[in-house]
Amino acid sequence: MQTHIVPVGFDYDRLIAPLVRDQIDVDSVILLEGAVGSEANVEYSRHLSQKLETDFKNLLGADTERFVLEDVYDYDDAFEQAYELITAELDAGNEVWVNVAAMPRTVSFAFANAAHSLMVERQEDREGIHTYYTAPEKYLETELAEELREQIALLEDLQADDDPEDDRIATRLESARDLLAEFDERGTTIGAKEIDGKHIVELPVASFSNVKPFEELILYKLGEDGEFDSVSELAESLARELNEEYTDSFRSKVIYNVDRLGPGGKGYIEREEHGKSYRTRLSRIGELWVRAHSDDGEN
């Protein structure tokens, strides 16, 4: 069984045409739609999703499901959802193909990184996980701009013969000129959107490694309790939770595994020097690991 996970943005051809043209087997499709921009944009994306759902069934005979991404600019949520969707398909014995041609970059990067992370974690499924991209044959924005230039020229010719009391041509002409001027100056987008108080969304590269059981305990503990002022404090807390005696041997075991999970190892833990101790907390990738694994029944 081949399942294609397809985040839907404002494209149609790139999400289905290559599969039809290359005669790729598609047994099931998961379409992901999200709220992007204005109400008109959301409605347009939803319309494309509905059309894709119909055409995947009619053209490729694929069973199709539709899911909603609540916030397409939340990388962590997108990564977690991608990880869960891909894992579920792999657990069902399916081959997974992830299309990263559409949707905002946050979603595309999140799904690509989730797929890559699972390739690293699940070596036995490595050949069954694929990410792919399709380039467009042409971009419509420049053609639309050229058509708008022609319409402006036409309106200018008509304006001379216009009824002085009918200002519709003048209004449309002004609007067209303003829009074309913005396109010529800024391209296809305007401004930089503020997200959670910032204008930059960091896209961490999550390359998960196989995590051993005791390392898992440490990661889950940090995920549950947050930062510890020292590794000794973390070790004491773990000992209490595991009903184990807090000994030098146990403390050394925790220190050893924290080092393996730290910056010089797997990169899931950050350590900040604080006097003679080190504050210990999850790194951004460590937080993603905990979020992605917290519902898998191991914790």
N, C-alpha and C positions, 0 to 999 in steps of 0.2 A: 504494500500500500504506500502510495506517495501522497504526502500532504504538503500543500503549499500555503505558507503564511504570508499574507499580502496586506501590508498597511496601505490604506487608500488615501490619497491626497487629492490632487486636481488632475491626475492623468488617467486615461483609459487604455490607450493602445499599449503602453509599455508594461501594463500589468497582465495583459492576456494575449496580445498579438504574438509575442515570441513563443509562447507555449503552443499556440495553434500552428504557427508557421513551421516550427521545428518538430511538430508532432510528438510532443512530450506527454508521457502518461501522467494524468492528474486524476487521482481518485477522490481527493477531498481538498477543500479550500477553506481557509479561515481568513475572512475579510475583517480588517480592523479600521474603524472610522473614528475620527476625533473632531473636536471643535477647534477649528483653525480660523482665527480672524473674525470677520463680520458675520452677521446672520445670513447674508447672501452667500458667503463662502461656505458656511456650514451646510446650507441647503444644497448647494451645488455638489459638495463632496458626498452628501447623503444620496443624491440622485445618481452619481457615478457608482456608488456602492451597490445600489439597487440594480442598476444596469449590469454591473459585473456579476452580481449574484445570478441573474437570469442567464447571462451569456456563458458563464462557466458551466451551468447546468446543460444548456442547449447545445453548445459547441463542443464541450469536452466531457459531458456526462458526469461532472463532478458533484458530489454532495457538498453543499456550501453552508457555512455558518457565518454569522456576522456578530462581531463584538465591538464595544465602544471603549476607546481610550479617553478617560475623563479629562486628562490634561496632557496635551501633546508636547508641552515644554518641560514636563517633569521627567528628567532622564531616569531617575531612580525607579519611579513607578513603571515606566516603560520597560526598563531592564527586567524588573521583577515579573511583569506580565509576560514578557518574551521568554524568560527562563521557565516559567510555569507551563506555558503553552508548548514549548519545544520538548520539555521533559515529559509531559503527558503523552505526546505523540510517540516519543522514543519508547516510553514504558509500554505503549500499546503495540510496539513492534513495527512502527511505521517509519519510513524514510521521510526526512523533513527538508523542504526547500524554502528558504526565506528570501523574499523579494525586497530589496532595499532601494528600489528605483524612485519611490514616491514618498510622501509624508515629509514633515519637517525633519531636519538633520538629527535632532535629538532622538526621534523615534528610530530613524534608520541606523544611527550609530548604536543605539541601545540594543536593537535586535541583532545587528551584526556581532556586537561584542558578546551578547548572551549566547549566540550560536557558537562563537569561537571558544568561549569559556567551557561550554559543554563538550566541545571536541577535546579539550585538554583534560577535563575531569573524567569523561566517559570514553576512554580509549577504544573500548570494544564497539562503540557506536560512531566512531570518527568518520567512517566512510558513508554513514547514513545521514550526515548533516551537511547541508549546502547553503551558501549564501550566493545570491546572484543579482546582477544589475543589467539593465537594458538601456542603451543610449537612444535618444529620440532621433528620428530621421530629420526633423526640422523643428524649430521653435516658432510658435505662432505669435509671440509678442512682437517681433520685428515686423512681421507681415501685417499685424493689426495696426502698428504705428504707421506703416506706409499707406495703408488704406485710409487712416485718419487724415494723413496729409492730403490725399486726394479729395476727401470729403470737405476739408477746409477750403481747398481751392475752388471746389464747386460752390460752396456757400458764399465765398467772396464774390464769385460771378453773379450769383443770384441776388446778393445784397443790393446791388445797384438798381434792380428792378423791383425791390421789395416795397410793399405798402408801408409808408412811414408810420402808420398807426399800428402795424403788426410787428412787434419786436421779437418774434420767435426765432427768426434766422440770426439776428444779432446775438441773442442769448445762447443759441447752440454754438455759434461761431466762437464766442468768448470762452465757453466751456471747453470746446475742442482744443482751442489754442493753449489754454492753461494746462490741460491734461497732457498734451504733446510736449509742452515745454518741460513739465516735470519728468516725463519719460526720457527726454533727451539729456536732461541734467543728471538724473539719479538712477536711471535704469528701471528695472521692473519692480523694485520695492522702495519704500520710503521709511526713513527713520530706523531707530533701534528700540525694540520693545523692552520695557523693564519687566523682569520676572523675579519675583521674590526679593525686590529691592536692589537687584543688580541687572546690568545689561549684558553680562557674559554668563553663559551656562557652561560650566566645565564638563567635559565629556571624558571621564576616566576610562582608561583601557583596562578592562578586567580580564586578566589571564589567570583563571583559577587553576590551582594545583590540587592534586589529591591531598586531602586533609585527614590526618590520623585521628582516631577517636579522642585521645586526650587533648589534641589541638582543638578539636571541635568544642569540647567542654570550655576551654578558655575563651574561644570566640563567642560562644553563646553567653557566657558569663559577662563578658565585656558588653555584649549587645544588650543584655538585660539590665545591668547595673551602671553602665557608662564608664567614666574614667576612674581609675584608681591612682592614689598618690604615689604608690610604689608597687613593685612586683611582689614584695613581701605581703602587702595588704591584700593583693589579689590572691596570693597563695593561701593566706589565712581564710579568706572568704570561701575559696574553693574547698578547702579542707572541711569547713563547717558544713557546706552543702553536701559533700560526699560522705559525711560522718567518718572522716579519716583523722588520724592524729596528725597534728601539725608538727612535723619534724624537719630537721635540716635536709634530710633526704627528699622529703616531699617538696620543700621549698626549692631545692636544687632542680628537681624535675620540672617545676613550673618555670623557673628561670630559663632552663634549657629550651623548653618548648616555646616560650615567649620569644627567645632569640631566633628560633627557627621561623616564627611567624612575623618577625620584625622586618625593618628596612633592608637588612642584609640577607633576608631569606625570602619568604613568600609575599611579604609586603602587606599583610593584613592588619598589622598592629603598628601604631606610632608610639615612640617613646621620647619624652621631652625631659631633659635634665632639670632637676629641681633639688638644689642642694646636693646631698649625697645620694639621693634617690632619683628615680625616673618615673614621671607620670606616664601611665600606660593607658592607652585607649585604642579603639578601632580606627584604622585608616578609612578613607572613603571606599576603597575596594573591600576592606573588611566589613564595612557596613552593608555593602551590596551582597557580599557572601552570606551574611546572617539573614538578610531579608529574603534572599533567594532560597535559602535552605530551612527557614524557620517553620514551614508547614509541611515538611516532607516526612514527618513522623519520627524524626530522629531526636527531637528535643521535646 
